[in-house]
Amino acid sequence: MDAFGCALLPAFCTLCGSPLPQLSSVPICDACWIEFPVLSGPSCACCGDTLAAPALSSGPPVGISSAVHCRTCRLVPPPFVRAVAFGLYQDRMKAAIHALKYDRLLPAARPLGRMLAEAIAQLAAEAPAEMLVIPVPLHRSKYAQRGFNQARSLAAHALGFLRKTHPEWRLTLAPSTLMRLRATESQAGLTFRQRRLNVRGAFTVSDPSAVVSKHILVIDDIFTTGATARAAAQALVRAGAASVWVATLARARRVSNTGGFAVAYDETEDNPGLPPHERRPVRGDPGLPGNAPGATLQGASVFSSHGQPSF
């Protein structure tokens, strides 16, 4: 029946354009599903960012832990305990997330939710046995435009899978707990400091008594610099949450600035008091050796962005 239907009404993969062997509510071929880029290699024990060789030999600050942390988490420890993600925000993963969010391919939330569940499962051994699961909210204007919150859809499907694989883990979806107070501008093209300022004070807790002494798992689709994750976690901690953890479907990879559209990720903007030998050259910072006003951005970290709303 499916083959006959496809012969009459040919269906093609949303991601690669190849013909599909059968009709499906999620028009993504099997070959594309296995090509999703998975995170691998050494990563920060806190935010999950990829670690370069120098970072592996540098110790964390006093009070964080003996685990290896990235430069940013050492300089500005985030208000969340740990962030995990399933894969990289590129190639098939990026195309699938865009299809869900912008092309309204809502059935894709289920298989993508399974991937998110695998990411969340990384926390099972260390996270609390009972947690509130809070999707990052959209502002009401964005929700009215899109018609759904992709983070909530992903979270709901992920919890469905986790109830089967981790039945002892008490994870309760609480989608109305966190509120976005204002419509923030797109994070794409902003520096790390600009991103943090963009979402500062953007979130509040609708009922603080609901999160007091509770452990929270924040869910979103993409983690880039972590500015949104920090802002959301900060609002929850201030409301009395015992701890905050973060899980996303994908995260941007830190890449060198070799051209193209990328988001500068510069810790010195948020830490102007760093001694010169700890600071990285940044465009227009005459206070650093060999860096005159107008110099190119070298040595600073950047994230591939390509227009996504960053977490």
TAURQUI-V310829 format. One record per residue. N is the residue number from 1. RES is the residue in one small letter. SS is DSSP state (H for helix, E for strand, C for the rest). PHI is phi as a letter, one per 20 degrees, with the letter a starting at -180 (* if undefined). PSI is psi in whole degrees, 0 to 359 (999 if undefined). Layout:
BEGIN
n = {N;N}
res = {RES;RES}
ss = {SS;SS}
phi = {PHI;PHI}
psi = {PSI;PSI}
END
This chain:
BEGIN
n = {1;2;3;4;5;6;7;8;9;10;11;12;13;14;15;16;17;18;19;20;21;22;23;24;25;26;27;28;29;30;31;32;33;34;35;36;37;38;39;40;41;42;43;44;45;46;47;48;49;50;51;52;53;54;55;56;57;58;59;60;61;62;63;64;65;66;67;68;69;70;71;72;73;74;75;76;77;78;79;80;81;82;83;84;85;86;87;88;89;90;91;92;93;94;95;96;97;98;99;100;101;102;103;104;105;106;107;108;109;110;111;112;113;114;115;116;117;118;119;120;121;122;123;124;125;126;127;128;129;130;131;132;133;134;135;136;137;138;139;140;141;142;143;144;145;146;147;148;149;150;151;152;153;154;155;156;157;158;159;160;161;162;163;164;165;166;167;168;169;170;171;172;173;174;175;176;177;178;179;180;181;182;183;184;185;186;187;188;189;190;191;192;193;194;195;196;197;198;199;200;201;202;203;204;205;206;207;208;209;210;211;212;213;214;215;216;217;218;219;220;221;222;223;224;225;226;227;228;229;230;231;232;233;234;235;236;237;238;239;240;241;242;243;244;245;246;247;248;249;250;251;252;253;254;255;256;257;258;259;260;261;262;263;264;265;266;267;268;269;270;271;272;273;274;275;276;277;278;279;280;281;282;283;284;285;286;287;288;289;290;291;292;293;294;295;296;297;298;299;300;301;302;303;304;305;306;307;308;309;310;311}
res = {m;d;a;f;g;c;a;l;l;p;a;f;c;t;l;c;g;s;p;l;p;q;l;s;s;v;p;i;c;d;a;c;w;i;e;f;p;v;l;s;g;p;s;c;a;c;c;g;d;t;l;a;a;p;a;l;s;s;g;p;p;v;g;i;s;s;a;v;h;c;r;t;c;r;l;v;p;p;p;f;v;r;a;v;a;f;g;l;y;q;d;r;m;k;a;a;i;h;a;l;k;y;d;r;l;l;p;a;a;r;p;l;g;r;m;l;a;e;a;i;a;q;l;a;a;e;a;p;a;e;m;l;v;i;p;v;p;l;h;r;s;k;y;a;q;r;g;f;n;q;a;r;s;l;a;a;h;a;l;g;f;l;r;k;t;h;p;e;w;r;l;t;l;a;p;s;t;l;m;r;l;r;a;t;e;s;q;a;g;l;t;f;r;q;r;r;l;n;v;r;g;a;f;t;v;s;d;p;s;a;v;v;s;k;h;i;l;v;i;d;d;i;f;t;t;g;a;t;a;r;a;a;a;q;a;l;v;r;a;g;a;a;s;v;w;v;a;t;l;a;r;a;r;r;v;s;n;t;g;g;f;a;v;a;y;d;e;t;e;d;n;p;g;l;p;p;h;e;r;r;p;v;r;g;d;p;g;l;p;g;n;a;p;g;a;t;l;q;g;a;s;v;f;s;s;h;g;q;p;s;f}
ss = {C;H;H;H;H;H;H;H;C;C;C;E;C;C;C;C;C;C;E;C;C;C;C;C;C;C;C;C;C;H;H;H;H;C;C;C;C;E;C;C;C;C;E;C;C;C;C;C;C;E;C;C;H;H;H;H;C;C;C;C;C;C;C;C;C;C;C;C;C;C;H;H;H;H;H;C;C;C;C;C;C;C;E;E;E;E;E;E;C;C;H;H;H;H;H;H;H;H;H;H;H;C;C;C;C;C;C;H;H;H;H;H;H;H;H;H;H;H;H;H;H;C;C;C;C;C;C;C;C;E;E;E;E;E;E;C;C;C;C;H;H;H;H;H;H;H;C;C;C;H;H;H;H;H;H;H;H;H;H;H;H;H;H;H;H;C;C;C;C;E;E;E;E;C;C;C;C;E;E;E;C;C;C;C;C;C;C;C;C;C;C;H;H;H;H;H;H;H;H;C;C;C;E;E;E;C;C;H;H;H;C;C;C;C;E;E;E;E;E;E;E;E;E;C;C;C;H;H;H;H;H;H;H;H;H;H;H;H;C;C;C;C;E;E;E;E;E;E;E;E;E;C;C;E;E;C;C;C;C;C;C;E;E;E;E;C;H;H;H;H;C;C;C;C;C;H;H;H;C;C;C;C;C;C;C;C;C;C;C;C;C;C;C;C;C;C;C;C;C;C;E;E;E;E;C;C;C;C;C;C;C}
phi = {*;f;f;f;f;f;f;f;c;g;d;c;f;f;e;d;n;f;f;e;f;b;f;b;f;d;f;c;f;f;f;f;g;e;e;f;f;e;f;b;n;f;b;f;f;d;e;n;f;f;d;e;g;g;f;f;e;e;e;f;f;f;o;e;r;e;f;e;c;f;g;f;f;f;f;c;g;f;f;d;f;b;c;c;b;e;b;e;e;a;l;f;f;f;f;f;f;f;f;f;f;d;e;l;e;f;f;f;f;f;f;f;f;f;f;f;f;f;f;f;f;f;e;g;f;c;f;g;f;c;b;e;d;c;f;f;e;e;f;g;f;f;f;f;f;e;n;a;d;f;f;f;f;f;f;f;f;f;f;f;f;f;f;e;e;c;f;f;e;e;d;d;f;c;f;d;f;d;c;e;f;b;e;e;f;g;f;f;n;e;f;g;f;f;f;f;f;f;d;f;m;e;d;b;e;f;c;g;f;f;d;g;m;e;e;d;d;e;c;b;e;c;d;d;e;n;f;f;f;f;f;f;f;f;f;f;f;f;e;o;f;f;a;c;c;c;c;c;f;b;b;f;e;f;c;f;e;d;o;n;e;b;d;f;c;c;f;f;f;e;c;f;e;f;f;g;f;e;e;e;f;c;g;m;e;f;e;d;g;m;c;e;g;n;f;f;f;c;n;f;e;c;d;f;d;l;n;e;f;e;e}
psi = {315;314;320;319;320;330;323;318;83;135;145;150;131;330;317;346;2;149;142;139;342;159;142;145;344;90;67;126;160;324;321;321;325;357;7;128;123;144;139;167;175;140;162;135;349;297;347;6;150;136;134;169;316;326;332;334;357;134;160;164;163;131;345;295;180;358;164;130;153;170;315;317;333;320;317;83;130;161;2;157;312;147;135;159;159;309;185;144;79;166;232;322;313;315;321;318;319;321;321;310;315;334;2;40;70;324;341;345;332;305;327;326;328;320;318;321;322;323;314;324;339;338;352;324;339;339;159;156;343;126;150;132;116;111;144;124;155;153;151;328;320;322;320;325;316;324;353;161;112;328;320;318;315;317;316;316;321;318;327;318;320;332;334;320;333;66;337;347;116;95;119;123;128;74;344;5;319;137;144;117;328;158;111;153;164;139;344;132;358;149;171;315;319;324;316;319;326;323;2;126;13;344;151;163;125;321;94;328;339;342;353;125;15;153;134;139;113;135;137;175;320;140;119;271;345;8;315;320;317;316;317;315;321;318;321;319;317;332;354;9;141;323;157;133;159;138;134;159;317;163;150;148;139;126;162;155;89;20;174;179;117;162;120;135;96;107;332;336;325;352;66;345;1;141;152;323;345;353;147;146;132;144;128;12;94;353;356;145;133;18;103;161;134;359;157;156;112;138;333;153;148;157;139;128;302;36;10;148;119;150;999}
END
